Amino acid sequence: MQKSSLSNIALVVALVAVALAVLMVFGSTIGLWDPIVGFMASRNYNNLLGYVVVVIGLVALITSFTIKQNSRAKGKGLINSTIALVLGLGILAPSIVALVIEPVKYPPIHDITTNTQSPPQFEFLTDSREGAKNSLVYGGPEIAAQQLQAFPNINPIVSDLTADAAYQKALMVAESMGWTIVAQDPKARRFESTSRTPFFNFADDIVVVVSVLEQGSRIDLRSVSRVGIGDRGVNAQRIQEFSLRFAE
């Protein structure tokens, strides 16, 4: 192998590695495998891909500086090697960020609700929903205590709107957030839906119930992940975003 070709090889390896890293994240979205498969593959192999590309990129870059060749070939080698190195660092970006910024530690829970005393119950969705490993049966006081400690600002939405109007607005907000409505009962003012995460395509199920208050209405939500012991705060963030959008 000629030394001058090393930069080309580094660039090809980097492009293939980037493609693999992206495929692990989005493969489930295009139906190649279950979300957990892509997640575990990324967790186990993403950094390995990044390190391989960075090493090859560095070797190619050093080689491009040291070997004797015409200025045009040398410039091309430097560019290809630098691109490869940058792509390798890009693959490692999540790990680099985690080293610089301490990640938030979330409790090992995946079921978040605005009402921990009497959580909204799923009626249409069941434990047999596709790909589900987690039950829709609420975990009780232990889960409630962990949620209240980690997310004390998760509260019911209290609105001046009538219950019927609040129900219609809640539906509109859910649709604006990209949720798939799988069941709705206007008379009971409740609906169930599914939301998928942008990365790895994990499915979380949500039930929304609107109740009548003496003046206005109250909206309660519950968001549950289909797989995983913890959810890295995704369900809480979803409820918080819904609350903010509803208040607009």
N, C-alpha and C positions, 0 to 999 in steps of 0.2 A: 504493500500500500504506500503510495506516495504521500509524503507529509502534507503536500498542498491540498490533498483531497480530504484531510481530516476535518477541516471546517465544514465541508459539504456534508460529511457524514454526521457531524454534530448537529447541524441544522435539521437534517432529516430525522434523526433520533428525537430531537426536541419537538418537532411537529407531530410525530407519532405519539410521543408521551403526552403532549397537550390534548391530542384527540382522545386518548385513552382516559385521561383525567376528566375531560368533559363528558365522555360517554358514561363513566361511572356515576356521575352526578345526574345526568339526564336520561340515562338508558331506560329507566322505568317509565318516564313520561311518554316514550315512543313504544312502549310495550315489550321491551326486550326481556325484562325480569321484574321481580317484585322489588319494591322500594328498599327493603332491608338488605337485599343482595347487593345493590349498588352502594348503599351506605357502608356495609361491612367491607366491600372491596376498596372503596375510597379510604376508609379508615386504615386498612392494612397496607395498601400499596401506593397511595398518593405521594407520601413523603419519599418512598423508595424511588419512584419515578423522578421526582424533583432532584434528589441527590445525584442520581445517575446522569441526568441532563446537565446539572451544574458542573460535575466533575469533567465530563466530556467537553463541555463548553470552555471551561478554564484551560484544559490541556490544549484544545484547538486554538484558543486565543494566544496562549504562550508560544505555541508552535508557529503561529502566523507572524509573531514578532521576530522570531529567531531565525527562521529559514530564509535562505537567499532565493528571491524570485523577483520577477518584474513588478513594478509598482501597481499595475492594474490587478494582477493576481493577488498580490499582497493585500490590497485594499478590499478585494472581494472576500478574502479569507478572514480579515478582521471584522468585516460587517457580518458575515455568516456566524462567526464564532460569538460575537457580541449578542446577536439576536438569540442564539441558542442559550447563552448564559442568562439573558433576561427572561426567556421563556421558562427556564428551570427555576429561577427565583419566583416567577409568577405562580408556578405549581406549588411552591413551598410557602406562598404568601399567607395562607391561613395559619400555618404553624409559626411563621415569623411574627405575625400580628399577636398571636397568643403569648409569645415570649415578651413582647414589648408591652402589651396591655393585658393585665390579668383578667382572664375570662370570668364572667359572672357565674357564681355557683348556684344552681337551682336544686331544689329538693327532688328526690326521686319519685315524683308524682306525675301523672298524665291525665288527670281528671280535674278540671277547674270549673267552678260554678259561682254565680253571684249569690247563691243561697245555699250555704253549707248546712243549714238546719233542715231544710226540706228541698233537696235538689230537684230540679225539673227531671221528669222521667221520660225516657224514650218509649214510644209506643209502636212506631213503624219499624225503626231499625232495631235489630236484635243482635245477640252475641254471635249469630251465624253470618253476619255481614261479611262480604268478601275480604279475605286477607286478614281478618281480625284475630289478634292474639289476646287482646284485653277485653275484659267483661264490661258491660254497661251498668252493672250493679255498683252503686256508689260504695266507696271504701269505708265510710263512716267517720267517727270522731277523729281517728288518727290522721286520715287524709285531710280533713277539715282543719285540724290544728296546724299541719305543715303548710297548707295554703295560706291560712291567716297570718302566719309568721313571715312567709316569703312574699305574699302579695296582699298586704292589708288594704290596698286601694281597690280591690275587686268588689264592687258593690252593685246592688240592683239599680236599674235606671228608673228614676221617678220622673214622670212627664206630666205636663199640664194637658196633654192631648187626651181625648176620650180613648177608651180601650180599643175601639174599632179603628180609630185613626192611627193609634200607636202601632197596632198590629200591621196595618198597611205600610206604615213607614218602616217598621222593622223588616218587612219583606223586601222593600226597596233597598235598604241599607245592605242586607245580606246579598242581594243580587249585585249590587255595586262593588262588593268585595270579592265577587267571583265565586260565591258559594253555589253549589248545586242543590236546589230545593228538591228533596226526594219525597216529602209528604207535607201536606198542610191541611189544617182544619180551621177555617175561618170562624165557625161557630164557637169553638173552644178557644179561639185566638192563640193557636200554637202551630209551629211548623218545625220540621226536622230537615237538616241539610248536611252536606259533606263539603269539606274544604280540603284542598291538596296543597302541600307546601311547595314553594317554587323550586327548592333543591331536593332531589331524591324522590319527589312526588309522594310523600307520605300522606295518607288519608286520615283526617280527623273528622269526627261527627259532632254536630251541634244541634241542640234542641233549644228553641226560643218559646217562651210562654208569656203572654200578656194577661195581666189581671186588673180588675177594676179597683180603683181607690175612691174614697169619698169625693176627692177632688182630683180628677185626672186618672192616671194609670201607672202601673208598675211593669217593667220588663225584666224578666229573669232569663239568663242564659246558662248553658252548660256545654263545655267543649271537651271531648274525650278523644285521645289518640287510639288508633286501632292497634298499633304495635309499640313496643318500647316501655321500659319501666319509667323512665323520665321523658320529658318533652322539651327540655332546654328552654322553658318559658314560653313556648310557642302558643299554647292554649290561652295562657293569661294575656299575652300580647294581642291575640285575636279578639278577646273580649274587650280589652281596653280600646282597641281601634274601633270596634263596633260602637262602643259607648260614645267615643268622640264624634264619630260620624253621625250618630243618632242625634247628638246635641246640636249639630250644625243647623 
